[in-house]
């Protein structure tokens, strides 16, 4: 009984492996022309550089806001002299 089950499993395994070996056709995501591919990669680099730049700018602004709050500059003093 065990030998028949092992034989059946091995047959199924070999059939599955032959189906996987044939594989599916590869679908090209990017164009095959090198000039178009260069433009796509350049756009991706500029996009991610912009995203990283925005993250850096937001972090700098938050750091500046935290610094001003620690120095209590954001609060107005009641006895501050007017520059008239």
Long-range contacts (C-beta under 8 A, 24 or more apart in sequence): none
